[in-house]
Amino acid sequence: MSGNMNLTLKVWRQKNAADKGQFVTYKAADISPEMSFLEMLDVVNERLVKGTQDPIHFDHDCREGICGACSLYINGRPHGPKQAITTCQLHMRSFHDGEIITIEPWRATAFPVIKDLAVDRSAFDRIQQAGGFISVNTGGVPDANEIPISKVVSDEAFNSATCISCGACVAACKNASASLFVSAKISQLALLPQGQPERYRRAQAMVAQMDKEGFGNCTNTGACEIECPKEISLTNINRMRRDFYNAKFFKEEEIN
Amino acid sequence: MVLDSKTPQGPLAEKWNKYKFDLKLVNPSNKRKFTVIVVGTGLAGASAAASLAELGYNVKSFCYQDSPRRAHSIAAQGGINAAKNYQNDGDSVYRLFYDTIKGGDYRSRESNVHRLAEESVNIIDQCVAQGVPFAREYGGLLDNRSFGGAQVSRTFYARGQTGQQLLLGAYSALNRQINLGKVEMYNRHEMLDLVMVDGKAQGIVTRDLISGEIESFAGHAVLLCTGGYGNVFYLSTNAMGCNATAIWRAHKKGAFFANPCYTQIHPTCIPVTGDYQSKLTLMSESLRNDGRVWVPKTKELAEQVRKGQVKPGDLKEDDRDYFLERKYPSFGNLVPRDVASRNAKEVCDGGKGVGTTGKAVYLDFADAIHRLGKDAVQAKYGNLFDMYYQITDENPYEMPMRIYPAVHYTMGGLWVDYNLMTSVPGLYALGECNFSDHGANRLGASALMQGLADGYFVIPYTLGDYLAGIGPKPVDTSHPAFAQTKKDIMDQINKFLAMKGTKTLDEYHRDLGLIMWEYCGMARNEAGLLKAKGLIQALKVDFWKNAIVMGENEEMNMSLEKAGRVADFIELGELMVDDALNRKESCGGHFREESQTEEGEAKRDDENFAYVAAWEFKGENTPSELHKEELIFENVKLTQRSYK
């Protein structure tokens, strides 16, 4: 079709966690600019399968920018060249005919490669298991309107809560720090009245687990904020630090 | 076999409370002797797993995604209904019950729907206590909006991502129980079969999607919370991984499948652009509050628009057909989902569609922008306009949006009784994967409500009754049924891996989707359905002969994962067609062409079809057996919907 593009892909292929892995070059011919980036990969995979080659594995699910499953480091940027979207929302019209596109998995010690472009992000689950909750059981809670919350505070908590746990912040960071992710989760609950009773215990537990998972330290570079598909703000990291230090120096009696 | 719905006796409003008291309880010190398997971690699965673990049961929880937080409940945009009546606008439990029964076109159980309406209020309390950031007013209290044509404002929301926020709440409760050791979480595990011991569900067989290991797990009960089967249509608003394998294989082990032909087609999705299209994106239904739906008046004009010779904005008012406003003067663009969808398909099939494929109609905001100003429209719909622009590269402030219907939700699912137990003892189905509460059509903002009601507030009570009955006798995987089921699954996997044909799995899936969309979508007729049945049977034969499956079992293998899912979709597709053939009436989300009024509107047939059609699997390539559960209406009067 006219207007379609011929592209060259350099894709990271790695059979499993133990494999060394390498870049493999593929031709992606006749790609419509209307396709999403993942649909382009679908097309390439269909052609690979027809030629009895193993398709390129990558994580994806909702394909509407909310589940956080898709990743991909495209031409050196998490989720590709555009800001504030995920890879599944990226369309091929953002590329031009003849372009060479390099596709890598998230690179971080704490996110080991499973196969090709799919990585293991279960460290994020474990950090949230360590304290990312309010300890209430089902039932026996007050009426929802008995807890008035200022709209400004509620909106700010919501802004933190929009994090989709994709891991782009880690991939963007030269230290592979998970601070933006962890701080967004801590902030959401720290801002709300319901989160106060466990506020300092939560900050300590989640930061401790983050360190245990092997993520790097935050050095205030801010790449995470720029690459975050949900535009989570660096302010969250300040909130996390404040709660963490408060916990360490002043709130020991509340923690144990 | 007579289907016993176990609907309690007594006045509607007292049934659930009285029933809860009558249910047997498990002694607190015995709860830890029971293991419950929960498959799926969406709203229903995560809330059930967390709530049961809090009670003291040991829970094993499974999801195919890399994290429980990615289950597709996450993508729900609009909101969640609850009969809180915070707005003082006349809402009540009874009104929510009534609206849901009527919206479902009188094809659901009164008792279940009333229970859902009762529990709706508790859900909001629970979510707020967990820290779910619902929208608020400046006074600090919760905001509500009117949604999906409801006459009261009962919908709670969190901007355009209510699903994500509710799921993160349930996920946090689940995480807490994982941390406490009461839930064992298995990510990237796909359930491939149900294990039956002495006629009861007692475990599952799974495949580890990283290592390929086939494992079995034993439990005193199995809860399926695996979502809908809309991906039978290939293109839908579901996630790519959403599948019917868990419920389909449970069906083959004896769980009846109820009303499989009830699917909901959502009118406002972004249209298909080409064959490579992998999924459809929903645009919130709220857009129809201010957008006007139209197509060019004649085929000739439509063709000029499609070729780009005429811009839509340049078409004179006289050259436009605002078909919903014309046909339904009192509801206009706000007719229910099924009516809007059917009419859009009809005008496109008549050659008046727009867009390069001709499969789209306009949703035009020019009048709204003129009337309210661009800023006001932006404040209301800004994020949706941005999303549209992102996908289509067209600016909806300047050009009318193009929309087309897409499969969005499946009201059918495994048949369950009042306890949410399927026809297999010990096997339960919660959330979208059961048939229970939405009849033949689901109202907006009701899916989240049902998933959470089932998981937080129904199953913790009803499951106890079953467990108390069977007693805390230990279960493990040593029974020969486990080894046998594992072997059956291994055989099937080896069969798949030996398939080295010429056609890809996606090609089969696409073919199936086209058949279903064309003949078993929003409008059906007998001739078309019979044709579809033949086509699906032929597709199935061809699939097992010519499909290509790549790789090995002992690795991450998306081809193998897809093979099982497509094989199951094909079989389920045939059952959907059988069910559609049987239901010779128009109702809810579907239009049976033989059953229409003189004006061409849907005509329900209460005399002959006021029942739940529950299908029993009778063996491969053998017709399924239909069982009927009569629907009894003691409280509402059945009326015909009219939107003229």
Contacts between the chains, C-beta under 8 A, distances in Angstrom:
chain1	res1	chain2	res2	distance
A	15	B	555	7.3
A	16	B	555	6.4
A	16	B	556	7.6
A	32	B	273	7.5
A	32	B	274	5.8
A	32	B	276	6.9
A	34	B	273	4.4
A	34	B	274	6.2
A	35	B	274	7.3
A	35	B	276	5.5
A	36	B	278	7.4
A	36	B	391	8.0
A	38	B	278	6.9
A	39	B	276	4.9
A	39	B	277	6.9
A	39	B	278	5.1
A	40	B	276	8.0
A	42	B	276	6.5
A	42	B	278	5.7
A	42	B	506	7.3
A	43	B	276	5.3
A	46	B	504	5.5
A	46	B	506	6.2
A	46	B	507	7.9
A	49	B	504	5.1
A	49	B	548	5.7
A	49	B	550	5.9
A	49	B	559	6.8
A	50	B	502	7.9
A	50	B	504	6.6
A	50	B	548	7.5
A	52	B	500	7.6
A	52	B	548	7.4
A	52	B	550	7.3
A	53	B	550	8.0
A	54	B	550	5.8
A	54	B	551	5.8
A	55	B	550	6.6
A	55	B	558	6.3
A	55	B	559	6.4
A	57	B	556	5.7
A	57	B	558	5.8
A	59	B	66	6.1
A	60	B	240	6.0
A	61	B	65	6.2
A	61	B	70	5.7
A	61	B	72	7.2
A	61	B	239	4.3
A	61	B	240	5.6
A	61	B	241	5.0
A	62	B	70	7.6
A	62	B	72	6.2
A	62	B	74	6.6
A	62	B	75	4.9
A	62	B	239	4.4
A	62	B	240	7.7
A	63	B	239	7.0
A	63	B	240	6.0
A	63	B	278	6.3
A	63	B	279	4.7
A	63	B	281	7.8
A	64	B	75	5.8
A	64	B	237	8.0
A	64	B	279	7.6
A	64	B	281	5.1
A	64	B	282	7.8
A	66	B	74	5.5
A	66	B	75	5.1
A	66	B	161	6.4
A	66	B	163	7.7
A	66	B	164	5.7
A	67	B	65	7.6
A	67	B	70	4.3
A	67	B	72	7.1
A	67	B	74	5.1
A	67	B	75	6.7
A	67	B	239	6.4
A	68	B	67	7.9
A	68	B	69	7.3
A	68	B	70	6.2
A	69	B	65	6.5
A	69	B	66	6.6
A	69	B	70	5.1
A	85	B	390	6.4
A	89	B	390	5.8
A	89	B	391	7.3
A	91	B	390	7.7
A	91	B	391	7.1
A	91	B	393	7.3
A	93	B	393	6.0
A	114	B	210	5.7
A	114	B	556	5.8
A	115	B	210	8.0
A	115	B	555	7.0
A	115	B	556	4.2
A	118	B	66	7.9
A	118	B	556	6.6
A	120	B	66	7.4
A	121	B	66	6.1
A	121	B	67	6.8
A	122	B	66	7.1
A	122	B	67	7.1
A	122	B	187	6.4
A	124	B	67	6.8
A	125	B	67	5.3
A	125	B	68	7.4
A	125	B	69	7.7
A	125	B	175	7.4
A	125	B	185	7.6
A	125	B	187	7.2
A	128	B	171	7.6
A	128	B	172	7.1
A	128	B	175	5.0
A	129	B	175	4.4
A	129	B	176	7.8
A	129	B	178	4.9
A	129	B	179	4.6
A	130	B	179	6.6
A	131	B	179	7.7
A	132	B	172	5.9
A	132	B	175	6.0
A	133	B	130	7.5
A	133	B	172	3.8
A	133	B	173	6.5
A	133	B	175	5.5
A	133	B	176	4.3
A	133	B	179	8.0
A	134	B	129	6.9
A	134	B	130	5.6
A	134	B	131	5.1
A	134	B	172	7.1
A	135	B	176	6.3
A	136	B	126	7.8
A	136	B	129	4.7
A	136	B	130	6.2
A	136	B	173	7.8
A	137	B	51	7.8
A	137	B	54	4.5
A	138	B	47	7.5
A	138	B	50	7.1
A	138	B	51	4.2
A	138	B	54	6.0
A	138	B	126	6.2
A	138	B	173	7.4
A	138	B	456	4.9
A	138	B	457	7.4
A	138	B	460	6.8
A	139	B	122	7.3
A	139	B	126	7.5
A	139	B	456	7.8
A	139	B	457	7.6
A	141	B	125	5.0
A	141	B	126	5.8
A	141	B	128	7.6
A	141	B	129	3.7
A	142	B	125	6.8
A	142	B	129	7.0
A	143	B	125	5.7
A	144	B	84	7.4
A	144	B	124	4.7
A	144	B	125	4.8
A	144	B	127	7.7
A	144	B	128	4.1
A	144	B	129	8.0
A	144	B	134	7.9
A	144	B	142	5.9
A	145	B	84	8.0
A	145	B	86	6.4
A	145	B	141	5.0
A	145	B	142	6.0
A	147	B	128	6.1
A	147	B	129	7.9
A	148	B	139	7.0
A	148	B	140	3.1
A	148	B	141	5.9
A	149	B	136	6.0
A	149	B	140	5.4
A	150	B	136	7.9
A	150	B	140	5.7
A	151	B	136	4.9
A	151	B	137	6.6
A	151	B	138	5.1
A	151	B	140	7.0
A	154	B	133	5.6
A	154	B	134	7.8
A	154	B	135	7.7
A	154	B	136	4.6
A	154	B	140	8.0
A	155	B	133	7.9
A	155	B	136	7.9
A	157	B	131	7.6
A	157	B	133	4.6
A	158	B	133	4.0
A	158	B	158	6.4
A	158	B	159	6.8
A	158	B	165	7.6
A	161	B	133	5.2
A	161	B	158	7.9
A	161	B	165	6.1
A	161	B	168	6.7
A	162	B	161	6.8
A	162	B	164	7.6
A	164	B	164	7.3
A	165	B	67	6.6
A	165	B	69	6.0
A	188	B	131	6.7
A	188	B	133	7.0
A	189	B	131	5.2
A	192	B	131	5.2
A	192	B	133	7.2
A	194	B	128	7.3
A	194	B	129	6.1
A	194	B	130	7.4
A	194	B	131	5.0
A	195	B	131	5.7
